[in-house]
């Protein structure tokens, strides 16, 4: 029998307990703000992201996650 593995991206905003309980693989969303690219919850926590959005609101965008991440 093959094992099933559930993969989601960081925009699901799952609690660490849920990720651990179900052994989920979370792929970080790439975010580009002010000419720099960050990985959600790796390089940039939500609070920091909100601060950057206020500062660079016209220059912020999300980038598609590479299929290599999955």
Secondary structure, 3 states (H helix, E strand, C coil): CCCCCCEEEHHHCCCHHHHHHCCCEEECCEEEECCEEEEECCCECHHHHHHHHHHCHHHCEEECCCHHHC
